[in-house]
Amino acid sequence: MTQRIIEISSPNFVTELQLESPANFAALFENHNPLCLEIGCGIGDFIEQMATIHPQRNFLAIDIYNKGCYKTCRRIDGAGLGNIRVMRIEARFLLDRYLSLNSLAAVYINCPDPWPKKRHRRRRLVNRDFLRALLYYLQPGGELFFSTDFTDYAEQVAPLVRDLPGYESQLGRLPETIPQDYPRSKYMRRFLDKGQPIHFIHCKKQESCASGCHLLTPVRAGFRTSWSSVEHG
Ligand SMILES: C[S@@+](CC[C@H](N)C(=O)[O-])C[C@H]1O[C@@H](n2cnc3c(N)ncnc32)[C@H](O)[C@@H]1O
C-alpha cells in the first residue's frame, strides 16, 4: 500500500533542489552558527526543544517519513523557530552527498528503528561503518548523542564507540541511563511512561582526530528511487 504524500509548504522545509553538493548550510540558515543534525526526527518534538535551548546553533532535522517531516515543520513553524531546517532524506545519502569534512558540531539519534529480529539487525543504521563514517563529518570535539529503548541496540553500539579510535566517551559508563535534563522525544516518552529505561550514549570526536574515514558502505538506493517522481512541497 502506498501512502499519500502530504505537500509540505513550510519555509523551513528544504528540498534537494535547494542544495549544492556539498551544501552551503551557512547560506541556508543565513548565518555561520554551528550545524547540528538530528537523524530520524519523527514528529519534531525533540528538535523543537533543542533548538529552543540552543538558539545560537543551527539544527537540520531529517527523516525519511513524509508525515513526520510535515509534523515537524508544522511544529517549528508554530513555535516560530528560525534555527531549524527539515529535510526528507535518508541519513547516509545526506552525509555522503551534502555534508563535508568536519562540518557537524553534533549528531542526535533518538530511538532509531531497532530491527529487533536477529536476521534484520544488519539493517540498523548505527553500526561500525556508520560510526566510522560519522567521524569524517563531525568536527573535532563534535558530539554524538544516541539513545535507544532497545537494550540490545545499546549493547551493540556502546563497545563500538568505546573501541573505535577517534571517539571519547563523555560518560563513566556506556550505555548510561538517559540524563534528566536531556530533552525527551515522543518515543522516549512512550517507553519512560511505561517504566522502561532509555539507554544513552554520549561521546565526542577527539580533538586530535582531524579527519575520519569516508563512508565505507555504499549508500543504499532504496529510499531514493521511490522518490524520484515525488514532488516534495
Ligand atoms: C522509531 S522512530 C523515532 C522517532 C524519534 N526520533 C523519536 O524518538 O520519537 C525512527 C525514525 O527514524 C526514521 N528513520 C529511519 N531510518 C532512517 C534513515 N536511514 N534516515 C533518516 N531517517 C530514518 C524513521 O522514519 C522514523 O521516523
PDBQT file of the ligand as one rigid body, heavy atoms in Angstrom, charges set to zero:
ROOT
HETATM    1  C1  LIG A 301      11.368   4.840  15.948  1.00  0.00    +0.000 C 
HETATM    2  S1  LIG A 301      11.242   6.377  15.148  1.00  0.00    +0.000 S 
HETATM    3  C2  LIG A 301      11.857   7.524  16.363  1.00  0.00    +0.000 C 
HETATM    4  C3  LIG A 301      11.468   8.934  16.072  1.00  0.00    +0.000 C 
HETATM    5  C4  LIG A 301      12.035   9.995  17.040  1.00  0.00    +0.000 C 
HETATM    6  N1  LIG A 301      13.471  10.057  16.944  1.00  0.00    +0.000 N 
HETATM    7  C5  LIG A 301      11.605   9.719  18.438  1.00  0.00    +0.000 C 
HETATM    8  O1  LIG A 301      12.471   9.320  19.247  1.00  0.00    +0.000 OA
HETATM    9  O2  LIG A 301      10.428   9.928  18.757  1.00  0.00    +0.000 OA
HETATM   10  C6  LIG A 301      12.622   6.307  13.992  1.00  0.00    +0.000 C 
HETATM   11  C7  LIG A 301      12.529   7.385  12.933  1.00  0.00    +0.000 C 
HETATM   12  O3  LIG A 301      13.710   7.343  12.152  1.00  0.00    +0.000 OA
HETATM   13  C8  LIG A 301      13.371   7.478  10.781  1.00  0.00    +0.000 C 
HETATM   14  N2  LIG A 301      14.453   6.832  10.015  1.00  0.00    +0.000 N 
HETATM   15  C9  LIG A 301      14.717   5.508   9.995  1.00  0.00    +0.000 A 
HETATM   16  N3  LIG A 301      15.805   5.262   9.231  1.00  0.00    +0.000 NA
HETATM   17  C10 LIG A 301      16.225   6.470   8.752  1.00  0.00    +0.000 A 
HETATM   18  C11 LIG A 301      17.286   6.857   7.897  1.00  0.00    +0.000 A 
HETATM   19  N4  LIG A 301      18.132   5.942   7.392  1.00  0.00    +0.000 N 
HETATM   20  N5  LIG A 301      17.431   8.152   7.609  1.00  0.00    +0.000 NA
HETATM   21  C12 LIG A 301      16.565   9.088   8.112  1.00  0.00    +0.000 A 
HETATM   22  N6  LIG A 301      15.535   8.772   8.941  1.00  0.00    +0.000 NA
HETATM   23  C13 LIG A 301      15.363   7.478   9.256  1.00  0.00    +0.000 A 
HETATM   24  C14 LIG A 301      12.020   6.806  10.667  1.00  0.00    +0.000 C 
HETATM   25  O4  LIG A 301      11.294   7.238   9.547  1.00  0.00    +0.000 OA
HETATM   26  C15 LIG A 301      11.359   7.205  11.984  1.00  0.00    +0.000 C 
HETATM   27  O5  LIG A 301      10.649   8.421  11.871  1.00  0.00    +0.000 OA
ENDROOT
TORSDOF 0
